[in-house]
């Protein structure tokens, strides 16, 4: 069975690598950070599209 590893900017010290609770919390933080970045990108994209639609509606006379 293959394991999926999350690449992080900061390598873990060996003391943390052998502490399962520390590893879980580190990976949880890394996954949460990735999720927040993903949602931020989606929201920015959504907001840009909403502004574009609003601009088109105003140019057409506000229907």
C-alpha positions in Angstrom: 0.0 0.0 0.0 1.4 3.3 -1.1 1.5 6.3 1.4 0.9 9.8 0.3 3.3 12.3 1.9 2.7 16.0 2.2 5.8 18.0 1.2 6.6 20.8 3.6 9.0 23.7 3.4 10.5 22.9 6.8 12.0 19.5 7.3 10.9 17.7 10.5 13.5 17.1 13.2 14.0 13.3 13.9 12.5 13.7 17.4 9.2 14.7 15.8 9.4 12.0 13.1 9.2 9.3 15.8 6.3 11.0 17.7 3.1 10.0 16.0 1.0 12.7 17.7 3.5 15.3 16.6 3.5 14.0 13.0 -0.3 13.9 12.9 -0.6 17.5 14.2 2.0 18.7 11.7 0.3 17.0 8.8 -3.1 18.3 10.0 -1.7 21.9 10.0 -0.1 21.4 6.6 -3.4 20.0 5.2 -5.4 22.9 6.8 -3.1 25.4 5.3 -3.4 23.9 1.8 -7.2 23.8 2.2 -7.3 27.5 3.2 -5.2 28.5 0.2 -7.4 26.5 -2.1 -10.6 28.1 -0.8 -9.0 31.6 -1.0 -8.2 31.0 -4.7 -11.7 29.8 -5.3 -13.3 32.8 -3.6 -11.0 35.2 -5.5 -12.1 33.6 -8.7 -15.7 33.7 -7.8 -15.5 37.4 -6.8 -13.8 38.3 -10.1 -16.6 36.6 -12.0 -19.3 38.2 -9.9 -17.8 41.7 -10.5 -17.6 40.9 -14.3 -21.3 39.9 -14.4 -22.2 43.0 -12.4 -20.3 45.3 -14.8 -22.0 43.7 -17.8 -25.4 44.1 -16.2 -24.8 47.8 -15.5 -23.7 48.4 -19.0 -26.9 46.8 -20.4 -29.1 49.2 -18.4 -29.5 47.2 -15.2 -31.9 44.5 -16.2 
